[in-house]
Every structure is written in C-alpha cells, then in structure tokens.
C-alpha cells in the first residue's frame, strides 16, 4: 500500500480519532475483523473491507 493511500485512510479516520489513535486503530486487531488488523487487509489489497469498516464507524459502530 502506498503512503498516499494509507494517508487517505488515516484522513477518513480523523473524523473519529486523532492521527495517533488512527495509527493504533490500523495496527491493532479489530473485533469486526476476526484475527486481522486493518493494516493487514490494506496490505493485501482488501481496501474495500477496511472502507466498509470505516463506514460502520460513521454509522455508530465503535467496537
């Protein structure tokens, strides 16, 4: 994943988190992604799954 693309995801997350918190969010296992971290999905070309998760955040799913 290119740095510019990653920056775009961090920018979207800035609606909910500080930059540092967004970085943590990307690098920690997420309960809505069993056994995976958002950054792993991004690195494997699964940007749509991460975008779907961010959209869930926009609709109030903060788990």
N, C-alpha and C positions, 0 to 999 in steps of 0.2 A: 504494500500500500504506500502510495506516495505521501510525502509530508503534507502537501497541499490538500489532498483528500482527507487525511486524518484531521487537519485543521478544520475542515468543514464539519466533521462530526463533533469536534470539541465546541465549535461555534454553536451548533444546534443544542448541545447540552448546556450551554451557558445560560439558557432560559431557566435552568433548574439548579445549576451548580456553579461554583467558582471554577476557574481553569484547573486548579489543583485537584478539586473534587471530581471534575470531569475526567482527568487523567486516571484517578483512582478507579472511577466507575468503569472506564475502558479496560483496566488491567486486573480487575477482581472478578472472581467467579460470580455469576449473576443467577439468582434463583429462577428467573424466567428462561435461562439458557442452561439447562442441567448439564453440569460438568464442563461448561465452556465460559470463556471470557469474551466480551465483545471484541477485544483486540484480536483474538484468535480468529473469530469469524471474519473480521475485516481482512486479515492477512491471508485468509483462504478464499477470498473473492465472494464472501457472503454478505455484502454490504446491505442487501435488502432485508436480511434478518435483523441487523442492527438498526436500520431505519424503522422497521416495524416496532421494535422495542422502544425506540425514542418516541414514536407516535403514541404508544401506550402511555408513556410518561406524560405526554401532552394531554392525555385524557384522564389523568389522575392515578394511574397505576404506578405507585412509587416503591414497589417492592423490589 
